[in-house]
Amino acid sequence: MTAITASMVKELRDRTGLAMMECKKALTEANGDIELAIDNLRKSGQAKAAKKAGNIAADGAITIVQDGNKAVLVEVNCQTDFVAKDENFANFSNKVAQAILASGETDPAKIAELKLEDGQTVEEARIALVQKIGENIQVRRAKIVSGDALSVYKHGLRIGVVVSYTGDAETGKGIAMHVAAFNPVAVNAEAVSADLIAKEKEIAEAKAIESGKPANIVEKMVSGSVEKYLNEVALDRQMYVIDNDKKVADVLKATATNVVEFVRFEVGEGIEKKAEMSFAEEVAAAQAAAK
């Protein structure tokens, strides 16, 4: 039996980032063979990742990386905000964003196959991080934005915005902050999708018919509701976050600025979370995960 030295444990720890006791255990099981220990840890890491894959990852962070006139927004999910703040998680998210920006690939399935700077694929790095951190981690989505001028804004870890615009740089910054705060769905009313308008119209019609008003009044009520909706969701119709006395359209006109496109990501949008477990259920779940 090969003696496991402190230097061997340190080398394995440096190469894997795992805790010293886990490294010592892996080296003992591999009879001191560091390469075999790494292979075994990778295999066990895949097993752990598979177990964690069923856990809902609705927390996480939005990462934005910009290179000249191109920027990428990436949402990487985990299970808790504690992990979202972890340096290892942040480093992984940043490396993934860099790889996406360099490749131009935004399909999550294909992102998994991208190579990182250290030679690992995104999927290999993800599995290693799941093993190290102990939570389900997923690269959920990515979007690349390009343009003559870009404005980037992040609100904490959870909200990220990139605005492509022409015109005044200060206004571009302000618009990015505005989009983060007010979450418009389109640059103007004309760009709001027909599906969204149809859904709003359907809801308005149902409410108006319930009122028992005549058909001509119902039509006016529906039209008014749709118009109100467009005022709420179209960027140019919203009241500007920095000056509530002005509409965004007025600010853009006054500064000769034009918004070409914007993308806003918020962590967990559309992910259905499970109801919170009781303490007893949490203990049972933790015991099951440890098996």
C-alpha angles and dihedrals in degrees: 000000000000115000112243109227129199091245091056091051091048092051092050091046091051091050098045106025091225127139118278095244092052090049092050091049091050092049092049091052090048092047091241096310103138095192091050090047090054092049091049091048091051090051092048088045090058089050091050091047090053091051092049094047091085092058115099111247104200099144127067139100144287114234123196124193122182130195113180111297094355130075136173130210116203130185114206115183133209133164103255139032088233090067091041087064094047116117093225091054091048092049092050092049092049093049090049091050091050091051092049093049092049094048101035089225116141102164106110093218091054093041087064089064096050117114119238124213092267092056096255120123117241089251093052090049091047093052091048090051092049088053092049099042101031100226135103108263123189136177097226108178145340137196130191119211124191134179148128090279130016131195118199125196132173126189104202114302097310107061129048130175135186120187124194110204147148124225132028116029095207091053089048089057091048092051091053090054090046093052090050091052102038102030100214117193098216142011092250141356092266090059095052106112119257089232092059092048092047091051092049090047091051092052092046092049092052091051093045094049090051088059090066093228122152117273095256091053091046089054091053092047091052092047090050092049093051091048090050090050092052090050088055100046107030111090097219092052097050123099108256114257093221095046114024092191092068135061118232089246090059092051092048092049094047092052097038090240126149125196109218098178142338134197123197123188123188121185115256098008108166095002112129110223124210119244112267114272124234118248091258091052091049091053091048091048092049091051091049091049091051093057 
